Amino acid sequence: MIRVYGYLGEPSLRVYCEAAAADLVVGGARHLDALDVPEERRIVLGPMSQAIPKIVEAGPTAQVLVVASGDPGMFGIVRRLTEAGLSVQVVPRPTSIAEAFARVGMAWDDAEVVSVHGRPLTPGLAVCRAWGKVAVMTSPVHGLRELAAGLADLDRRLVLCERLGEPDERVREFDVVSALQVDEILEPNVVLVLDPAETGHVGWRLGAPRPEGAPPAVSPAAAELFCRLLPGLGDLLWVRGELAREVAGLARTYRSAVIDLAAEPAPVAAPTWLITDDPADAALAAEHGLAADRVVLTTGMGPTA
């Protein structure tokens, strides 16, 4: 049997008892140390791809305890175990996201939640641009400073929630400028990225888009181009020109982030797509790592083509 326990702060007595009786205990080094698991019965988590074969090797009759932060079913270990064909029982704790919003006294049923832990930073930044209330599950590589650098052109409030539930828990607030100057950051942490001007509330399901009504009316050329690209949440469009702005209007409806190069000629965030009537923009996009096949030149298409 594999039982997965969420862990936030102090482990419960039940977790201590199961750790003492289990054939294998899987978790981060700090979790295993807190549970006093001896070396011969512990699997210290780095990549799950290394832990799963050891769990399988233990056999179906082995008692395996897995401990993970917060709710292990949210960007967590449960998905990796079940994708490997393993059957698990899950006992969750509150997510670090729920705890973070609780610390600032804020409802989060209209928030977006993204993870950049072991994942690319760019889609997470695009979500932070497109949505006014975002919780980001970070990593030592992609954390507060990297988020601030990618959002340096925006007015955002960044709330850094470090080691939630631990004795040394710390919650601090920054703007994008001061966040770049932070030296010591405790791990693990989550960052709330908040737009001070955002007052909308959806309130009927998590992550629901703002009720902005019907998509804007656009030319056939813009509709065709949008359907070809199908940008959505996590994408960032750089646009220039009338046709590109029409596509951008549709993309915003589907929660893409947009930067108009006519208004911001030196954007800080790398795009998913460049749609422009100026071929010179391609060089700027290439400096941000955008591949040539992600550049759409609209010259000759025309907004009413």
C-alpha positions in Angstrom: 0.0 0.0 0.0 1.2 3.5 -0.8 -0.2 6.3 1.3 0.6 9.9 0.5 0.5 12.4 3.3 0.4 16.2 2.9 2.9 18.0 5.2 2.8 21.6 6.4 4.7 22.6 9.5 4.7 19.9 12.2 3.9 16.3 11.2 0.9 14.8 12.9 1.1 11.9 15.4 -0.4 9.7 12.7 2.4 10.5 10.3 5.0 9.7 12.9 3.4 6.4 13.6 3.1 5.4 10.0 6.7 6.5 9.3 7.9 4.3 12.2 6.1 1.2 10.7 6.6 1.7 7.0 8.9 -0.4 4.9 9.9 2.7 2.9 9.4 6.4 3.6 9.7 8.8 0.6 10.1 12.6 1.0 12.4 15.6 1.1 15.4 15.4 3.3 13.9 17.8 5.8 10.7 15.8 6.0 12.6 12.5 6.6 14.8 14.1 9.2 11.8 15.5 11.1 10.3 12.0 11.1 13.5 10.3 12.2 13.5 7.9 9.3 16.7 5.7 9.3 18.8 5.6 6.2 17.9 2.0 5.2 14.2 2.9 5.0 14.3 6.3 3.4 14.2 7.5 -0.2 15.2 11.2 -0.4 13.3 13.0 -3.1 15.1 14.6 -6.0 13.5 13.6 -9.3 10.5 11.3 -8.9 11.9 9.3 -11.8 14.5 7.9 -9.5 12.2 7.2 -6.6 9.4 5.4 -8.5 11.6 2.3 -9.5 12.5 1.8 -5.9 8.9 2.0 -4.8 7.9 -0.6 -7.5 10.8 -2.8 -6.5 9.5 -2.9 -2.9 6.5 -4.9 -4.2 2.8 -4.6 -3.8 2.8 -5.8 -0.2 5.3 -3.2 1.0 4.0 -0.4 3.2 5.2 2.8 1.6 4.7 6.2 3.1 5.2 9.3 0.9 5.3 12.8 2.5 5.0 16.0 0.5 4.3 19.6 1.2 0.7 20.8 1.5 -1.8 19.1 -0.9 0.3 16.5 -2.8 -2.4 16.3 -5.5 -1.8 20.0 -6.5 1.3 20.2 -8.8 2.5 17.4 -6.6 3.7 13.8 -6.3 0.3 12.1 -6.7 0.2 12.7 -10.5 3.7 11.2 -11.0 2.8 8.1 -8.9 -0.5 7.5 -10.7 1.0 8.1 -14.1 3.5 5.3 -13.2 0.5 3.0 -12.7 0.7 3.0 -8.9 -2.4 3.0 -6.7 -2.3 5.5 -3.8 -4.3 6.7 -0.9 -4.0 10.4 -0.3 -4.3 12.4 2.9 -3.9 16.0 2.0 -3.1 19.1 4.0 -4.0 22.7 3.0 -2.0 23.8 0.0 0.8 26.4 0.5 -1.4 28.5 -1.8 -4.3 28.4 0.5 -2.0 29.2 3.4 -0.4 32.1 1.6 -3.7 33.8 0.8 -4.8 33.2 4.4 -1.7 35.0 5.6 -2.7 38.1 3.7 -6.4 37.8 4.5 -7.5 37.4 0.9 -10.1 35.2 -0.8 -8.5 33.2 -3.6 -11.5 31.6 -5.5 -10.8 34.0 -8.3 -7.0 33.4 -8.4 -4.9 31.6 -10.9 -2.3 29.1 -9.6 0.8 28.3 -11.6 3.9 26.3 -10.9 7.4 27.2 -12.2 9.0 24.5 -10.0 10.8 22.4 -12.5 8.9 24.0 -15.3 9.6 27.0 -17.6 9.2 30.5 -16.2 7.9 32.1 -19.3 4.3 30.8 -19.3 4.0 31.7 -15.6 5.0 35.2 -16.3 2.4 35.4 -19.1 -0.3 34.4 -16.7 0.9 37.0 -14.2 0.5 39.6 -17.0 -2.9 38.4 -18.1 -4.5 37.9 -14.6 -4.6 40.2 -11.6 -4.4 37.6 -8.8 -1.9 34.8 -9.3 -0.2 32.4 -6.9 3.2 31.1 -8.1 4.7 27.9 -6.8 8.4 28.8 -7.1 11.8 27.1 -7.1 15.3 28.2 -6.2 15.9 28.8 -9.9 12.6 30.5 -10.7 11.6 32.6 -7.7 10.8 36.1 -6.5 13.6 37.9 -8.3 13.0 36.2 -11.6 9.3 37.0 -11.4 10.1 40.6 -10.6 12.5 40.9 -13.5 10.0 39.5 -15.9 7.3 41.9 -14.7 9.5 44.9 -14.3 7.3 47.0 -16.7 4.1 46.4 -14.7 2.6 47.6 -11.4 2.5 44.5 -9.3 2.4 43.7 -5.6 4.6 40.7 -4.8 3.9 38.8 -1.6 6.7 36.4 -0.7 5.6 33.6 1.7 8.5 31.6 3.0 8.5 28.3 4.8 4.8 28.4 5.6 3.9 26.5 8.7 7.5 26.2 9.9 8.8 28.0 13.0 10.8 30.4 10.8 7.8 31.3 8.6 8.1 34.7 7.0 5.7 36.8 4.9 7.0 39.9 3.1 5.6 42.3 0.5 7.5 44.0 -2.3 7.0 46.0 -5.5 8.8 44.8 -8.6 11.7 47.2 -8.0 12.4 46.3 -4.3 11.9 42.5 -5.1 15.0 42.6 -7.3 17.1 43.7 -4.3 16.2 40.9 -1.9 19.2 38.9 -0.9 18.2 36.1 1.4 15.1 34.0 0.4 14.1 31.0 2.4 13.0 27.8 0.6 10.4 26.6 0.0 8.3 29.6 -0.8 5.3 30.8 -2.9 4.8 34.2 -4.4 1.5 36.0 -4.8 1.5 38.3 -7.7 -1.3 40.9 -7.3 -2.4 43.8 -9.5 -3.3 46.7 -7.1 -5.9 47.9 -9.6 -7.6 44.5 -9.9 -11.0 44.6 -8.1 -13.0 42.1 -10.2 -14.4 38.9 -8.6 -15.8 35.9 -10.4 -16.9 33.7 -7.5 -18.5 30.8 -9.3 -15.5 28.5 -10.1 -11.7 28.6 -9.6 -9.8 30.3 -12.3 -12.9 31.4 -14.3 -12.2 34.2 -16.8 -13.5 37.6 -16.2 -17.0 38.0 -17.7 -16.0 40.4 -20.4 -18.9 39.6 -22.7 -18.7 38.5 -26.3 -15.3 38.5 -28.1 -14.7 41.7 -30.0 -15.7 41.9 -33.6 -12.7 41.6 -35.9 -12.0 41.3 -39.6 -11.9 37.9 -41.3 -8.1 38.1 -41.6 -7.7 38.6 -37.9 -10.1 35.8 -37.1 -8.3 33.5 -39.4 -4.9 34.4 -37.9 -6.2 33.9 -34.4 -7.5 30.5 -35.2 -4.2 29.6 -36.8 -2.2 30.5 -33.7 -4.9 29.8 -30.9 -3.1 31.7 -28.2 -4.4 31.2 -24.6 -3.5 31.4 -21.0 0.2 31.2 -20.5 1.0 32.8 -23.9 2.4 36.3 -24.5 1.8 38.1 -27.8 4.0 41.0 -29.0 1.9 43.0 -31.5 2.3 45.9 -33.9 -0.1 47.2 -36.5 -3.8 47.3 -36.9 -4.3 43.6 -37.8 -2.1 42.5 -34.9 -4.1 44.6 -32.5 -7.3 42.9 -33.7 -5.8 39.5 -33.0 -4.6 40.8 -29.6 -8.2 41.8 -28.7 -9.4 38.3 -29.3 -6.4 36.8 -27.5 -7.1 38.9 -24.4 -10.6 37.4 -24.3 -9.0 34.0 -24.1 -6.6 35.3 -21.4 -3.4 35.7 -23.3 -1.0 38.5 -22.3 -0.3 41.2 -24.8 2.4 43.8 -25.3 1.9 46.4 -27.9 5.3 47.3 -29.3 4.1 50.7 -30.4 3.5 51.6 -26.8 6.5 49.6 -25.3 9.3 49.3 -27.8 11.7 47.5 -25.4 9.6 44.8 -23.6 11.2 42.8 -20.8 9.3 39.6 -21.2 9.9 37.0 -24.0 7.0 36.4 -26.3 5.2 33.3 -27.5 4.3 34.9 -30.8 5.3 38.1 -32.6 2.6 39.5 -34.9 3.8 42.6 -36.6 3.8 44.7 -39.8 7.4 45.8 -39.2 10.1 43.2 -40.2 12.6 44.9 -38.0 10.7 43.6 -34.9 11.9 40.1 -35.7 15.5 41.0 -34.6 14.3 42.2 -31.2 12.2 39.0 -30.8 15.2 36.9 -31.7 17.2 38.5 -29.0 14.6 37.2 -26.6 15.0 33.7 -28.0 11.9 33.6 -30.2 12.2 31.2 -33.1 11.7 32.4 -36.6 8.6 30.2 -37.1 6.9 32.1 -34.2 7.1 35.4 -36.1 4.0 36.4 -38.2 4.5 39.3 -40.6 1.1 40.8 -41.5 2.3 43.0 -44.3 0.0 42.4 -47.2 -2.7 40.7 -45.2 -4.6 43.8 -44.3 -7.3 44.1 -41.6 -10.0 43.5 -44.2 -8.2 40.9 -46.3 
